[in-house]
Amino acid sequence: MKTNRISRRQQAFTLVELLVVITIIAVLAAMSFAGVNAAIKKARRTEGIVLATAVADAVDKFYQEYGRIPSGFQREFKTDTNPEFLEILAAEESGGDVQNSRKLPFLRAKEAKGQRNGIYYGEGGNTIQGLYDPTGQPFTVVLNTDYDDVLEVQIPGDNRTHRLRGKQAAVYSPGTDRKYGTADDVRSW
């Protein structure tokens, strides 16, 4: 009786073969991680654009309702330094001098998880403390305090002057790289 003997060499993988397979898997994994990272950055930027546009639209709606923009604010400010502005737009004002007397909620945005991606209510959770983009940066708001037909906006790091017709506010943040004037800036226009 004959038996076919298969040599041990033919049954096992060589070290070189294993290293080649591991290298191929590592290269494929690295390529997929880069794609996933790019998709995450793009999603964050889109969420930021939605928030920035919501604030700018809220100011436009306030203007349409009351014939003016919320008063008592500088032409340009950050959303973490003037939470009263956000309270006016969200109809969450308190105190005697109420600007949104009809209590219309012009601004509707999700509540932030910490100081990231939405309206932040602070530790107590009762009053608005600020509005932040998905990377945790406050937005910059530029108001049309002159009530001109054209709102001019100059972003730091960007040599251009953006002219927005018929807008009462412009909102922007630096994006995921946290640098102004780059391709990933978040803008309401």
N, C-alpha and C positions, 0 to 999 in steps of 0.2 A: 504494500500500500504506500502510495506516494503522498506525501504531504507538501503542500505549498508553504514554504517558509517565506514570510515577508520579513525583510530585514527591519531591524529597529530603526534604521536611518530613514526608511520610507514612511514610517508611521508618525514621526515627530516633526515639529517645526524647528527650523534652525533659529538661532538667536538673531541672525540678520533678518530673517523673514518676520519675526516678532517685532523687531525694532522698526521695520518699514511700516507695518500695520499700525503700530502705536503712533508713529510720526504722521501718517495719513490722518488718523483720527484726531490728533492734536491740531493739525492744520485746519481740518473741517470745523472743529469746535471753535477755534479762534475766529474763523470767518463768520460763523453764526453769531458769536458774541458781539462782534463789531456791528453786524446788522441789527441785532436786538438793541444795542446801545443807541444806535442812530434812530431807531423807531421810538425809543423812550424819550430821547431829546426832542424829537418832532412832536410827540404827544404833549410834552410839557409846554412847548412853545404854543401849540394850538390852545391848550387850556389857558395860558396866559393871555393870548389874543382875545379869547372869549371874555375873560374878566375885564381886560382893558376896554373892550368895546362896550361891555355892560355899563361901566362907569360913564363913559363918554355919552352913550345913549341916554342914560339916566339924567345927565345934565341937560341934554337937548329936550327931553320930555318935561323936565322941571321948567325950563325956559318957555316951552309951548303952553304950559298950564298957568304960569304966574307972570309971564312977560318979562322975566329977569332971571339971572342965575343966582344961586345961593350967595349971599353977601357976607362980608367980613373976612374974606380970605385973600391972600396974596394971589397975584397972577399965576405963580408957579409954586407948587409945594408937593411934599411927599405924603402918601396916604397913611403913614405911621405917625405923622406929627399933627394932623388935623382930623381926628376921628369925628369931630362935630360935623364936618362936611359929609361924611358917610352916613351919620345919623340922620341928617336932613333928608338925604336921598332915599334912605331905607325907611323913612317915617318912624324913626325911633328916637326923636328928639325928646328931651326932658327940660324942664325949667319954664320960665315965663315967656321969654322971647322966642317964639316958635316961628320958623320961616316956612315950613311946610304945614300950613294951618289946616289944610284939608286931609292931612295924614295919608297921602297917596304914596304907596311904596314904589318909587321909580327905580330903585336899585334892588335887584334880587340876585343874590350870589350865595353860593354854598358857604357853610361855616368852615373855617380853616381848621386843619389839624395842626395845632401849634401855630407858629407864625409862618404858614406855608399854604398857598393855593386857596385863598378865599378870605372872607371876613373873619378877623380874629377878635374874639370876645374877651380875651384875657383869662386870668385864673378863675375869677368868680363867675364868668359866663353871662353877665347881665348887661354890660355896655360894650359897645364897639371900641376896640383899641387900635385897629388899623386894617388895611387891606394889603395882602401880599400875593406876589406871583408864585408859580409853582416851585421856584428855586429859593423862596424865602425873602426875596427883595421887595421892598415897598415900591409901589408905582409912583411915578411923577405925574401930576395933573397940571395941565396948563389951561387956564380959564380965559375966555374971551371977555375980559373985564372992560374993554373999550367998546364992546358991542359992534365991532366992525363986521363987514361982510366976510372978511378974510381973517382967519386966525393963523398967525405965523408961529411956527414951532422950530426951535433950534435944539437938536439933541447933542449933548456933549460928545465929542469925538467924531461928529459928522459935520462936514463943512457946508452942507446944504441947509437952506431954510425951507421947511415944508410949509406950503400955503394951503390951508384947508378952507374951502368955501362953505358957508352956511353952517359951520360947526361952532358950538359954544364951548367945547372942551376937547382936548387931546390928552391921551393917557399913554404912557410908555414905561418900559423897564428894560434893564440891560440884557435879559435873557440868561441862558444857562452858563455862558462864559463870564458873566458878571462884568462885561466891558461894553460900554456904549459905542455905537457907531459900527457894529459888526453885523454880520448877516443874520445872527439869531436874535437880534433885538425884538422885543415884543411891543407892538404899536396898535393903537385903536384905529388907524387909518391905512 
